[in-house]
C-alpha cells in the first residue's frame, strides 16, 4: 500500500509514504507549518486494487480526527 498526501488547492502531490503512521505524522507537521486541514488530501492506494476499489480521499474534519488533530469548532464549516 501507498499513502499519499496531495495539495487540494493546486492538485499537486505533496509526498507518498510506506506507512499510514508516517503519512499522518506528516499531516501534523504540515498543520504545524501553517497548512489548513482542508488544503490536504489523504489517499491510500494499492497497485493490486482495481480503480473502482480505491477509497476516496479524505480531508477536513475527517482527516483531522484520523491524524489526532483537535478540530476548532469556531472554524468548522457550517451550512445554512
N, CA, C and O atoms as a GROMACS GRO file, in nm:
protein
  320
    1UNK      N    1   0.083  -0.119   0.000
    1UNK     CA    2   0.000   0.000   0.000
    1UNK      C    3   0.087   0.125   0.000
    1UNK      O    4   0.200   0.125   0.050
    2UNK      N    5   0.031   0.228  -0.057
    2UNK     CA    6   0.098   0.358  -0.062
    2UNK      C    7   0.002   0.462  -0.006
    2UNK      O    8  -0.112   0.471  -0.050
    3UNK      N    9   0.048   0.540   0.089
    3UNK     CA   10  -0.029   0.650   0.145
    3UNK      C   11   0.023   0.778   0.082
    3UNK      O   12   0.144   0.801   0.078
    4UNK      N   13  -0.067   0.861   0.033
    4UNK     CA   14  -0.028   0.982  -0.039
    4UNK      C   15  -0.094   1.105   0.024
    4UNK      O   16  -0.206   1.099   0.074
    5UNK      N   17  -0.021   1.215   0.019
    5UNK     CA   18  -0.076   1.345   0.057
    5UNK      C   19  -0.072   1.434  -0.066
    5UNK      O   20   0.028   1.440  -0.138
    6UNK      N   21  -0.182   1.505  -0.089
    6UNK     CA   22  -0.196   1.594  -0.203
    6UNK      C   23  -0.239   1.732  -0.156
    6UNK      O   24  -0.309   1.745  -0.056
    7UNK      N   25  -0.197   1.833  -0.229
    7UNK     CA   26  -0.240   1.971  -0.206
    7UNK      C   27  -0.375   1.986  -0.276
    7UNK      O   28  -0.383   1.981  -0.399
    8UNK      N   29  -0.481   2.005  -0.198
    8UNK     CA   30  -0.616   2.013  -0.254
    8UNK      C   31  -0.636   2.139  -0.338
    8UNK      O   32  -0.721   2.142  -0.426
    9UNK      N   33  -0.557   2.243  -0.312
    9UNK     CA   34  -0.572   2.369  -0.383
    9UNK      C   35  -0.510   2.359  -0.523
    9UNK      O   36  -0.574   2.393  -0.622
   10UNK      N   37  -0.386   2.312  -0.530
   10UNK     CA   38  -0.316   2.307  -0.658
   10UNK      C   39  -0.337   2.175  -0.731
   10UNK      O   40  -0.319   2.167  -0.853
   11UNK      N   41  -0.375   2.071  -0.657
   11UNK     CA   42  -0.388   1.938  -0.718
   11UNK      C   43  -0.256   1.867  -0.734
   11UNK      O   44  -0.248   1.765  -0.803
   12UNK      N   45  -0.152   1.919  -0.671
   12UNK     CA   46  -0.019   1.858  -0.680
   12UNK      C   47   0.005   1.760  -0.566
   12UNK      O   48  -0.044   1.779  -0.455
   13UNK      N   49   0.081   1.656  -0.596
   13UNK     CA   50   0.121   1.561  -0.493
   13UNK      C   51   0.220   1.630  -0.400
   13UNK      O   52   0.307   1.705  -0.443
   14UNK      N   53   0.205   1.603  -0.270
   14UNK     CA   54   0.298   1.655  -0.171
   14UNK      C   55   0.406   1.551  -0.145
   14UNK      O   56   0.525   1.579  -0.155
   15UNK      N   57   0.362   1.428  -0.111
   15UNK     CA   58   0.456   1.320  -0.084
   15UNK      C   59   0.380   1.190  -0.071
   15UNK      O   60   0.258   1.189  -0.057
   16UNK      N   61   0.454   1.078  -0.077
   16UNK     CA   62   0.393   0.948  -0.050
   16UNK      C   63   0.475   0.876   0.056
   16UNK      O   64   0.592   0.908   0.078
   17UNK      N   65   0.411   0.780   0.122
   17UNK     CA   66   0.468   0.716   0.239
   17UNK      C   67   0.443   0.567   0.236
   17UNK      O   68   0.348   0.520   0.174
   18UNK      N   69   0.530   0.493   0.302
   18UNK     CA   70   0.516   0.348   0.310
   18UNK      C   71   0.418   0.305   0.417
   18UNK      O   72   0.363   0.195   0.411
   19UNK      N   73   0.395   0.392   0.517
   19UNK     CA   74   0.300   0.357   0.624
   19UNK      C   75   0.202   0.471   0.648
   19UNK      O   76   0.231   0.588   0.622
   20UNK      N   77   0.086   0.432   0.697
   20UNK     CA   78  -0.015   0.531   0.732
   20UNK      C   79   0.036   0.621   0.844
   20UNK      O   80   0.010   0.742   0.843
   21UNK      N   81   0.106   0.564   0.940
   21UNK     CA   82   0.157   0.643   1.054
   21UNK      C   83   0.251   0.754   1.006
   21UNK      O   84   0.245   0.866   1.056
   22UNK      N   85   0.337   0.724   0.908
   22UNK     CA   86   0.427   0.826   0.854
   22UNK      C   87   0.348   0.938   0.786
   22UNK      O   88   0.379   1.056   0.803
   23UNK      N   89   0.247   0.900   0.709
   23UNK     CA   90   0.167   1.000   0.638
   23UNK      C   91   0.093   1.090   0.736
   23UNK      O   92   0.089   1.211   0.718
   24UNK      N   93   0.035   1.030   0.840
   24UNK     CA   94  -0.040   1.110   0.938
   24UNK      C   95   0.053   1.199   1.020
   24UNK      O   96   0.015   1.310   1.058
   25UNK      N   97   0.174   1.153   1.047
   25UNK     CA   98   0.273   1.237   1.116
   25UNK      C   99   0.307   1.358   1.029
   25UNK      O  100   0.325   1.469   1.080
   26UNK      N  101   0.315   1.337   0.898
   26UNK     CA  102   0.345   1.447   0.808
   26UNK      C  103   0.227   1.544   0.799
   26UNK      O  104   0.248   1.665   0.786
   27UNK      N  105   0.104   1.494   0.807
   27UNK     CA  106  -0.013   1.581   0.813
   27UNK      C  107   0.001   1.674   0.933
   27UNK      O  108  -0.020   1.795   0.921
   28UNK      N  109   0.035   1.618   1.048
   28UNK     CA  110   0.051   1.700   1.169
   28UNK      C  111   0.162   1.804   1.150
   28UNK      O  112   0.149   1.918   1.196
   29UNK      N  113   0.271   1.765   1.084
   29UNK     CA  114   0.381   1.858   1.058
   29UNK      C  115   0.336   1.970   0.964
   29UNK      O  116   0.372   2.086   0.985
   30UNK      N  117   0.257   1.936   0.862
   30UNK     CA  118   0.207   2.040   0.772
   30UNK      C  119   0.118   2.139   0.846
   30UNK      O  120   0.127   2.260   0.824
   31UNK      N  121   0.032   2.089   0.934
   31UNK     CA  122  -0.055   2.176   1.013
   31UNK      C  123   0.029   2.267   1.102
   31UNK      O  124   0.001   2.386   1.116
   32UNK      N  125   0.133   2.210   1.163
   32UNK     CA  126   0.224   2.290   1.246
   32UNK      C  127   0.293   2.400   1.165
   32UNK      O  128   0.328   2.505   1.218
   33UNK      N  129   0.314   2.373   1.034
   33UNK     CA  130   0.379   2.470   0.946
   33UNK      C  131   0.281   2.572   0.887
   33UNK      O  132   0.321   2.658   0.808
   34UNK      N  133   0.152   2.563   0.926
   34UNK     CA  134   0.056   2.664   0.882
   34UNK      C  135  -0.044   2.620   0.777
   34UNK      O  136  -0.130   2.699   0.738
   35UNK      N  137  -0.035   2.498   0.730
   35UNK     CA  138  -0.135   2.449   0.635
   35UNK      C  139  -0.270   2.439   0.704
   35UNK      O  140  -0.276   2.419   0.826
   36UNK      N  141  -0.377   2.453   0.628
   36UNK     CA  142  -0.512   2.428   0.678
   36UNK      C  143  -0.549   2.285   0.644
   36UNK      O  144  -0.511   2.235   0.538
   37UNK      N  145  -0.623   2.219   0.732
   37UNK     CA  146  -0.657   2.078   0.712
   37UNK      C  147  -0.737   2.058   0.584
   37UNK      O  148  -0.729   1.951   0.523
   38UNK      N  149  -0.813   2.159   0.542
   38UNK     CA  150  -0.891   2.148   0.419
   38UNK      C  151  -0.805   2.160   0.293
   38UNK      O  152  -0.855   2.137   0.182
   39UNK      N  153  -0.678   2.194   0.309
   39UNK     CA  154  -0.587   2.204   0.195
   39UNK      C  155  -0.514   2.074   0.168
   39UNK      O  156  -0.441   2.063   0.069
   40UNK      N  157  -0.534   1.975   0.254
   40UNK     CA  158  -0.460   1.849   0.244
   40UNK      C  159  -0.556   1.735   0.211
   40UNK      O  160  -0.659   1.719   0.277
   41UNK      N  161  -0.522   1.657   0.111
   41UNK     CA  162  -0.596   1.536   0.078
   41UNK      C  163  -0.512   1.416   0.118
   41UNK      O  164  -0.392   1.412   0.091
   42UNK      N  165  -0.574   1.319   0.183
   42UNK     CA  166  -0.508   1.197   0.229
   42UNK      C  167  -0.567   1.080   0.151
   42UNK      O  168  -0.688   1.058   0.153
   43UNK      N  169  -0.482   1.006   0.081
   43UNK     CA  170  -0.529   0.895  -0.001
   43UNK      C  171  -0.447   0.770   0.028
   43UNK      O  172  -0.331   0.778   0.069
   44UNK      N  173  -0.509   0.656   0.007
   44UNK     CA  174  -0.438   0.529   0.016
   44UNK      C  175  -0.464   0.454  -0.114
   44UNK      O  176  -0.575   0.457  -0.168
   45UNK      N  177  -0.362   0.388  -0.164
   45UNK     CA  178  -0.374   0.313  -0.288
   45UNK      C  179  -0.291   0.186  -0.277
   45UNK      O  180  -0.197   0.178  -0.198
   46UNK      N  181  -0.328   0.090  -0.356
   46UNK     CA  182  -0.253  -0.035  -0.365
   46UNK      C  183  -0.255  -0.074  -0.511
   46UNK      O  184  -0.362  -0.085  -0.572
   47UNK      N  185  -0.138  -0.096  -0.570
   47UNK     CA  186  -0.133  -0.131  -0.712
   47UNK      C  187  -0.216  -0.255  -0.747
   47UNK      O  188  -0.254  -0.272  -0.863
   48UNK      N  189  -0.244  -0.339  -0.651
   48UNK     CA  190  -0.323  -0.460  -0.676
   48UNK      C  191  -0.473  -0.431  -0.685
   48UNK      O  192  -0.549  -0.515  -0.733
   49UNK      N  193  -0.516  -0.313  -0.639
   49UNK     CA  194  -0.658  -0.280  -0.639
   49UNK      C  195  -0.703  -0.234  -0.778
   49UNK      O  196  -0.627  -0.171  -0.851
   50UNK      N  197  -0.825  -0.268  -0.812
   50UNK     CA  198  -0.887  -0.212  -0.932
   50UNK      C  199  -0.921  -0.066  -0.903
   50UNK      O  200  -0.940  -0.028  -0.787
   51UNK      N  201  -0.928   0.017  -1.006
   51UNK     CA  202  -0.955   0.160  -0.987
   51UNK      C  203  -1.080   0.184  -0.902
   51UNK      O  204  -1.081   0.274  -0.818
   52UNK      N  205  -1.183   0.106  -0.925
   52UNK     CA  206  -1.308   0.128  -0.852
   52UNK      C  207  -1.299   0.086  -0.705
   52UNK      O  208  -1.388   0.117  -0.626
   53UNK      N  209  -1.193   0.016  -0.667
   53UNK     CA  210  -1.176  -0.027  -0.528
   53UNK      C  211  -1.094   0.070  -0.444
   53UNK      O  212  -1.084   0.054  -0.323
   54UNK      N  213  -1.034   0.170  -0.508
   54UNK     CA  214  -0.953   0.269  -0.436
   54UNK      C  215  -1.047   0.361  -0.359
   54UNK      O  216  -1.136   0.422  -0.419
   55UNK      N  217  -1.030   0.372  -0.226
   55UNK     CA  218  -1.121   0.459  -0.149
   55UNK      C  219  -1.101   0.607  -0.183
   55UNK      O  220  -0.994   0.648  -0.229
   56UNK      N  221  -1.205   0.684  -0.160
   56UNK     CA  222  -1.198   0.828  -0.184
   56UNK      C  223  -1.100   0.893  -0.087
   56UNK      O  224  -1.077   0.841   0.023
   57UNK      N  225  -1.043   1.004  -0.128
   57UNK     CA  226  -0.954   1.081  -0.041
   57UNK      C  227  -1.033   1.139   0.075
   57UNK      O  228  -1.153   1.162   0.064
   58UNK      N  229  -0.964   1.162   0.186
   58UNK     CA  230  -1.028   1.230   0.298
   58UNK      C  231  -0.955   1.362   0.325
   58UNK      O  232  -0.837   1.377   0.294
   59UNK      N  233  -1.027   1.455   0.383
   59UNK     CA  234  -0.974   1.587   0.415
   59UNK      C  235  -1.059   1.645   0.528
   59UNK      O  236  -1.149   1.579   0.579
   60UNK      N  237  -1.030   1.766   0.565
   60UNK     CA  238  -1.113   1.836   0.664
   60UNK      C  239  -1.120   1.767   0.799
   60UNK      O  240  -1.022   1.710   0.847
   61UNK      N  241  -1.239   1.773   0.860
   61UNK     CA  242  -1.259   1.718   0.994
   61UNK      C  243  -1.226   1.570   1.001
   61UNK      O  244  -1.170   1.523   1.100
   62UNK      N  245  -1.261   1.496   0.896
   62UNK     CA  246  -1.233   1.351   0.896
   62UNK      C  247  -1.082   1.325   0.902
   62UNK      O  248  -1.037   1.238   0.976
   63UNK      N  249  -1.005   1.400   0.825
   63UNK     CA  250  -0.859   1.384   0.827
   63UNK      C  251  -0.803   1.431   0.961
   63UNK      O  252  -0.712   1.369   1.015
   64UNK      N  253  -0.856   1.540   1.014
   64UNK     CA  254  -0.809   1.590   1.144
   64UNK      C  255  -0.827   1.484   1.252
   64UNK      O  256  -0.736   1.460   1.331
   65UNK      N  257  -0.944   1.421   1.255
   65UNK     CA  258  -0.968   1.316   1.355
   65UNK      C  259  -0.871   1.198   1.335
   65UNK      O  260  -0.815   1.146   1.431
   66UNK      N  261  -0.853   1.158   1.210
   66UNK     CA  262  -0.764   1.046   1.181
   66UNK      C  263  -0.620   1.076   1.224
   66UNK      O  264  -0.548   0.987   1.269
   67UNK      N  265  -0.579   1.202   1.208
   67UNK     CA  266  -0.443   1.243   1.242
   67UNK      C  267  -0.428   1.281   1.389
   67UNK      O  268  -0.318   1.309   1.435
   68UNK      N  269  -0.540   1.281   1.463
   68UNK     CA  270  -0.534   1.316   1.605
   68UNK      C  271  -0.519   1.465   1.629
   68UNK      O  272  -0.460   1.507   1.729
   69UNK      N  273  -0.572   1.544   1.537
   69UNK     CA  274  -0.564   1.689   1.548
   69UNK      C  275  -0.698   1.740   1.600
   69UNK      O  276  -0.803   1.702   1.549
   70UNK      N  277  -0.694   1.825   1.702
   70UNK     CA  278  -0.818   1.882   1.756
   70UNK      C  279  -0.881   1.972   1.652
   70UNK      O  280  -0.814   2.054   1.589
   71UNK      N  281  -1.011   1.956   1.634
   71UNK     CA  282  -1.085   2.038   1.540
   71UNK      C  283  -1.138   2.160   1.613
   71UNK      O  284  -1.208   2.147   1.713
   72UNK      N  285  -1.106   2.278   1.563
   72UNK     CA  286  -1.151   2.404   1.622
   72UNK      C  287  -1.294   2.430   1.577
   72UNK      O  288  -1.317   2.463   1.461
   73UNK      N  289  -1.388   2.416   1.667
   73UNK     CA  290  -1.529   2.430   1.630
   73UNK      C  291  -1.564   2.570   1.581
   73UNK      O  292  -1.661   2.588   1.508
   74UNK      N  293  -1.484   2.670   1.620
   74UNK     CA  294  -1.512   2.805   1.573
   74UNK      C  295  -1.480   2.819   1.424
   74UNK      O  296  -1.528   2.913   1.360
   75UNK      N  297  -1.400   2.729   1.370
   75UNK     CA  298  -1.365   2.734   1.229
   75UNK      C  299  -1.436   2.624   1.150
   75UNK      O  300  -1.408   2.604   1.032
   76UNK      N  301  -1.526   2.554   1.214
   76UNK     CA  302  -1.597   2.447   1.146
   76UNK      C  303  -1.684   2.504   1.035
   76UNK      O  304  -1.740   2.612   1.048
   77UNK      N  305  -1.693   2.428   0.927
   77UNK     CA  306  -1.779   2.469   0.818
   77UNK      C  307  -1.923   2.448   0.858
   77UNK      O  308  -1.958   2.346   0.918
   78UNK      N  309  -2.005   2.543   0.825
   78UNK     CA  310  -2.146   2.534   0.859
   78UNK      C  311  -2.229   2.545   0.732
   78UNK      O  312  -2.188   2.610   0.636
   79UNK      N  313  -2.345   2.483   0.733
   79UNK     CA  314  -2.439   2.500   0.623
   79UNK      C  315  -2.555   2.585   0.672
   79UNK      O  316  -2.590   2.580   0.790
   80UNK      N  317  -2.614   2.661   0.584
   80UNK     CA  318  -2.725   2.748   0.623
   80UNK      C  319  -2.856   2.693   0.577
   80UNK      O  320  -2.961   2.753   0.601
   0.00000   0.00000   0.00000
